[in-house]
Amino acid sequence: MNRSYLIFMLGSALITAGVHYLLANHMKKRGLLAALTFVFGIVLGTVCARLMYCLICYQDVLMDGLQETLFSDSMECVSYYGGMMGVILGAALAAKCTGNKPMAALNAYAPAGALMAAMARFAEYFLYQSDGLCVGRIIEEEAFQFFPLAVGKAYSEDYTEWSLAVFMLCGVAYLIVFLVSLNRFKEKKFIRTLFYLCLPQIILESLRNYNRLTWTQFVRVEQLMCMVCLEVILVLYGVWAGKETKNRFLPAIVGLLCAGLFVGIEFALDKTNLPHAFTYAVMAAGLCVLGWMEHIGFKNTVRS
């Protein structure tokens, strides 16, 4: 296990706990709530990250052995979004233990959770240095060979290989979500924060060069998980809007169309010679449409 990664993650979790304590000023036993969220988040986040990997890559697990996989120290054998699910579960469990309503506690925790998500992405710098994970394509243009856009790995005194620092792009995106959640989201803070944490990952996951969490060499599972989460939230907005709201499921329908678009783009990236700049521009446009649909869906719930 990478010691620098563990130290960075522990420090990030402690900072997140402090931010959570400050944000939870209207919650019961907020000190205990922040402490339990910290402990439960570490335990359940670690367990769920490994279990989710086992579910996704069950064929590899059967080949390598369940016990060997569960107790492996390789960071290839974890799911980032499985870990996120564990942290969310830990925050809800901490709420129950302190007499708080789980959704109210999750709303209070949402900005701190987004900060933790960003820090966890930045921590992947240490995984690249040791294992070469969490990066995108090799960058040959010298003008773009600089940190934080790219990271270099020296193979000799004369040769350094530079790769797109996807983990840094993820971390910056999540920091923006943290600031927006902290300053702009007033209602349904947890749901909205979760939506915008998943949204950029559709394109960022596509930029990654290597990922074991892939089915049939084509379907990036965590990208799929994020899209499913986005669609579920849009459907929930339609349900919460009430029957009297016109076109209340329009955002969910557009979300499905965007999902189809993204599948087509991934196919084009893998099987055609279309310029990547064009395909990623189309994907980015689709993400903007999804963000617009979230805004419409949320407004429908507020008016109802």
C-alpha positions as CSV (number, residue, x, y, z in Angstrom):
1,M,0.0,0.0,0.0
2,N,1.2,3.5,-0.9
3,R,2.1,5.2,2.4
4,S,2.0,8.7,1.0
5,Y,-1.5,8.0,-0.4
6,L,-2.7,6.8,3.0
7,I,-1.3,9.8,4.8
8,F,-2.8,12.2,2.3
9,M,-6.2,10.5,2.5
10,L,-6.2,10.5,6.3
11,G,-5.3,14.2,6.5
12,S,-8.1,14.9,3.9
13,A,-10.6,13.0,6.0
14,L,-9.6,15.0,9.1
15,I,-10.0,18.3,7.3
16,T,-13.4,17.1,5.9
17,A,-14.5,16.2,9.5
18,G,-13.6,19.7,10.6
19,V,-15.5,21.3,7.7
20,H,-18.5,19.0,8.5
21,Y,-18.5,20.1,12.1
22,L,-18.7,23.8,11.1
23,L,-21.5,23.1,8.6
24,A,-23.6,20.9,11.0
25,N,-24.3,23.7,13.5
26,H,-28.0,23.1,13.4
27,M,-27.7,19.3,13.9
28,K,-28.0,17.5,17.2
29,K,-24.7,16.5,18.8
30,R,-22.7,17.9,15.9
31,G,-19.3,17.0,17.4
32,L,-20.3,13.3,17.8
33,L,-22.0,13.4,14.4
34,A,-18.8,14.7,12.7
35,A,-16.7,12.1,14.6
36,L,-18.9,9.2,13.8
37,T,-19.2,10.2,10.1
38,F,-15.4,10.3,10.0
39,V,-15.1,6.8,11.5
40,F,-18.0,5.2,9.6
41,G,-16.9,6.9,6.4
42,I,-13.4,5.4,6.6
43,V,-14.6,1.9,7.5
44,L,-17.6,1.7,5.2
45,G,-15.9,3.6,2.4
46,T,-12.9,1.2,2.4
47,V,-15.2,-1.9,2.6
48,C,-17.6,-0.8,-0.1
49,A,-14.8,0.3,-2.4
50,R,-13.4,-3.2,-2.3
51,L,-16.7,-5.0,-2.4
52,M,-17.9,-3.0,-5.4
53,Y,-14.7,-3.9,-7.2
54,C,-15.4,-7.6,-6.5
55,L,-19.0,-7.3,-7.9
56,I,-17.8,-5.5,-11.0
57,C,-14.7,-7.6,-11.7
58,Y,-16.1,-11.0,-10.5
59,Q,-14.3,-12.9,-13.2
60,D,-10.9,-11.5,-12.2
61,V,-11.8,-12.2,-8.5
62,L,-12.6,-15.8,-9.4
63,M,-9.3,-16.2,-11.1
64,D,-7.2,-14.4,-8.4
65,G,-9.2,-15.8,-5.4
66,L,-11.7,-14.0,-3.3
67,Q,-9.5,-13.9,-0.2
68,E,-6.5,-12.6,-2.1
69,T,-8.6,-9.9,-3.7
70,L,-10.3,-8.8,-0.5
71,F,-7.0,-8.4,1.4
72,S,-4.9,-7.2,-1.5
73,D,-3.1,-3.9,-1.0
74,S,-3.4,-3.0,-4.7
75,M,-5.3,0.2,-5.4
76,E,-6.4,-1.3,-8.7
77,C,-8.8,-3.5,-6.8
78,V,-11.1,-0.7,-5.6
79,S,-14.0,1.3,-6.9
80,Y,-14.0,5.0,-6.3
81,Y,-17.7,5.3,-6.5
82,G,-18.1,2.2,-4.3
83,G,-16.1,4.1,-1.7
84,M,-18.3,7.1,-2.2
85,M,-21.4,5.0,-1.6
86,G,-19.8,3.7,1.6
87,V,-19.1,7.3,2.9
88,I,-22.7,8.3,2.2
89,L,-23.9,5.2,4.0
90,G,-21.6,6.1,6.9
91,A,-23.0,9.7,7.1
92,A,-26.5,8.3,7.2
93,L,-25.6,5.8,9.9
94,A,-24.0,8.5,12.0
95,A,-27.2,10.5,11.7
96,K,-29.2,7.6,13.1
97,C,-26.8,7.1,15.9
98,T,-27.0,10.8,17.0
99,G,-30.8,11.2,16.7
100,N,-30.7,13.2,13.4
101,K,-32.8,12.6,10.3
102,P,-30.5,10.9,7.7
103,M,-31.5,13.2,4.8
104,A,-31.0,16.4,6.9
105,A,-27.6,15.1,8.0
106,L,-26.7,14.3,4.4
107,N,-27.7,17.8,3.3
108,A,-25.4,19.2,6.0
109,Y,-22.6,16.9,5.0
110,A,-22.9,17.4,1.2
111,P,-20.4,20.3,0.8
112,A,-17.9,18.5,3.0
113,G,-18.4,15.3,1.1
114,A,-17.7,17.1,-2.2
115,L,-14.5,18.4,-0.6
116,M,-13.5,14.9,0.4
117,A,-14.3,13.7,-3.1
118,A,-11.9,16.3,-4.5
119,M,-9.1,15.5,-2.0
120,A,-9.5,11.8,-2.8
121,R,-9.0,12.6,-6.5
122,F,-5.9,14.7,-5.8
123,A,-4.5,11.8,-3.7
124,E,-4.4,9.7,-6.8
125,Y,-1.3,11.6,-7.7
126,F,0.6,9.2,-5.5
127,L,-1.0,6.2,-7.2
128,Y,0.2,7.4,-10.5
129,Q,3.7,7.8,-9.2
130,S,3.8,4.3,-7.9
131,D,1.4,2.3,-10.2
132,G,0.8,4.5,-13.2
133,L,-3.0,4.7,-12.5
134,C,-5.6,7.5,-12.9
135,V,-4.1,9.2,-16.0
136,G,-5.1,9.6,-19.6
137,R,-3.3,9.4,-22.9
138,I,0.3,10.1,-23.4
139,I,1.0,13.8,-24.2
140,E,3.7,14.2,-26.8
141,E,3.3,18.0,-27.4
142,E,5.9,19.7,-25.2
143,A,3.7,22.8,-24.8
144,F,1.3,20.7,-22.7
145,Q,3.9,18.8,-20.7
146,F,3.4,20.6,-17.4
147,F,1.7,19.9,-14.1
148,P,-1.2,20.0,-13.2
149,L,-2.4,19.4,-16.8
150,A,0.0,16.5,-17.1
151,V,2.2,14.3,-15.0
152,G,5.6,13.0,-15.9
153,K,7.2,9.7,-15.1
154,A,11.0,9.5,-15.7
155,Y,12.2,6.2,-17.2
156,S,15.8,7.5,-17.6
157,E,17.7,10.7,-17.4
158,D,16.9,11.4,-21.0
159,Y,13.3,10.3,-21.2
160,T,10.2,11.3,-19.3
161,E,6.8,10.1,-20.3
162,W,4.0,12.7,-19.8
163,S,0.4,11.7,-19.4
164,L,-2.9,13.7,-19.1
165,A,-3.5,14.2,-15.4
166,V,-7.1,13.1,-15.3
167,F,-7.2,12.9,-11.5
168,M,-6.3,16.6,-11.3
169,L,-9.1,17.5,-13.7
170,C,-11.5,15.4,-11.5
171,G,-10.2,17.1,-8.4
172,V,-10.7,20.6,-9.8
173,A,-14.2,19.7,-11.0
174,Y,-15.1,18.4,-7.6
175,L,-13.7,21.5,-5.9
176,I,-16.0,23.6,-8.0
177,V,-18.9,21.4,-7.0
178,F,-17.8,21.9,-3.3
179,L,-17.9,25.7,-3.7
180,V,-21.2,25.7,-5.5
181,S,-22.8,23.3,-3.0
182,L,-21.5,25.5,-0.1
183,N,-22.6,28.8,-1.5
184,R,-25.5,28.2,-3.9
185,F,-27.5,25.1,-3.0
186,K,-30.1,25.8,-0.4
187,E,-32.6,23.0,-0.9
188,K,-32.0,19.3,-1.7
189,K,-28.3,20.0,-1.2
190,F,-27.3,16.4,-1.0
191,I,-29.2,15.3,-4.1
192,R,-27.9,18.3,-6.2
193,T,-24.3,17.9,-5.0
194,L,-24.4,14.2,-5.8
195,F,-25.7,15.0,-9.3
196,Y,-22.9,17.5,-10.1
197,L,-20.3,15.1,-8.7
198,C,-21.4,12.5,-11.1
199,L,-22.0,14.8,-14.1
200,P,-18.3,15.6,-15.1
201,Q,-17.2,12.0,-14.5
202,I,-19.0,11.0,-17.7
203,I,-16.3,12.7,-19.8
204,L,-13.5,12.4,-17.3
205,E,-13.9,8.7,-17.1
206,S,-13.7,8.5,-20.8
207,L,-10.4,10.4,-20.8
208,R,-8.8,7.8,-18.6
209,N,-6.3,5.6,-20.4
210,Y,-6.6,2.5,-18.2
211,N,-9.3,1.1,-15.9
212,R,-9.9,-2.5,-14.7
213,L,-13.5,-1.6,-14.0
214,T,-14.5,-2.3,-17.6
215,W,-17.0,-4.8,-19.1
216,T,-16.3,-6.3,-22.5
217,Q,-13.4,-3.9,-23.1
218,F,-16.0,-1.1,-23.9
219,V,-18.3,-0.3,-21.0
220,R,-16.6,1.8,-18.3
221,V,-18.6,0.7,-15.3
222,E,-18.1,3.8,-13.1
223,Q,-19.1,6.0,-16.0
224,L,-22.2,3.9,-16.3
225,M,-22.9,4.1,-12.6
226,C,-22.7,7.9,-12.8
227,M,-25.1,8.1,-15.7
228,V,-27.6,5.8,-13.9
229,C,-27.3,8.1,-10.8
230,L,-28.0,11.2,-12.9
231,E,-31.0,9.5,-14.5
232,V,-32.4,8.4,-11.2
233,I,-32.2,11.9,-9.8
234,L,-34.0,13.3,-12.9
235,V,-36.7,10.7,-12.5
236,L,-37.1,11.6,-8.8
237,Y,-37.5,15.3,-9.7
238,G,-40.3,14.3,-12.0
239,V,-42.0,12.3,-9.2
240,W,-41.5,15.0,-6.6
241,A,-42.8,17.7,-9.0
242,G,-46.4,16.3,-8.7
243,K,-49.0,15.3,-11.2
244,E,-50.1,18.9,-11.9
245,T,-46.7,19.9,-13.3
246,K,-46.5,20.0,-17.0
247,N,-43.8,17.9,-18.7
248,R,-42.5,16.9,-15.3
249,F,-40.6,13.9,-16.8
250,L,-39.1,15.9,-19.7
251,P,-35.7,16.2,-17.9
252,A,-35.6,12.4,-17.4
253,I,-36.5,11.7,-21.1
254,V,-33.8,14.1,-22.3
255,G,-31.5,12.4,-19.8
256,L,-32.1,9.0,-21.6
257,L,-31.4,10.6,-25.0
258,C,-28.2,12.0,-23.6
259,A,-27.2,8.6,-22.3
260,G,-27.8,7.2,-25.8
261,L,-25.6,10.0,-27.2
262,F,-22.8,9.1,-24.8
263,V,-23.0,5.4,-25.8
264,G,-22.6,6.5,-29.4
265,I,-19.7,8.7,-28.6
266,E,-17.9,6.0,-26.7
267,F,-18.4,3.7,-29.7
268,A,-17.0,6.4,-32.0
269,L,-14.0,6.9,-29.8
270,D,-13.3,3.2,-29.8
271,K,-14.3,2.1,-33.4
272,T,-14.0,5.2,-35.7
273,N,-11.4,7.7,-36.8
274,L,-13.4,10.8,-35.9
275,P,-11.3,13.5,-34.3
276,H,-11.4,13.2,-30.5
277,A,-11.7,16.9,-30.2
278,F,-15.0,16.7,-32.0
279,T,-16.4,13.7,-30.1
280,Y,-15.4,15.2,-26.7
281,A,-17.0,18.5,-27.7
282,V,-20.2,16.7,-28.5
283,M,-20.0,14.9,-25.1
284,A,-19.4,18.2,-23.3
285,A,-22.4,19.7,-25.0
286,G,-24.5,16.7,-23.8
287,L,-23.3,17.3,-20.2
288,C,-24.3,20.9,-20.5
289,V,-27.8,19.8,-21.6
290,L,-28.0,17.4,-18.6
291,G,-27.0,20.3,-16.2
292,W,-29.8,22.4,-17.8
293,M,-32.3,19.5,-17.3
294,E,-31.3,19.2,-13.6
295,H,-32.0,22.9,-13.2
296,I,-35.4,22.5,-14.8
297,G,-36.2,19.4,-12.8
298,F,-35.2,21.1,-9.5
299,K,-37.3,24.2,-10.3
300,N,-40.3,21.9,-11.0
301,T,-40.0,20.5,-7.5
302,V,-39.7,23.9,-5.9
303,R,-42.8,25.2,-7.7
304,S,-44.9,22.1,-6.7
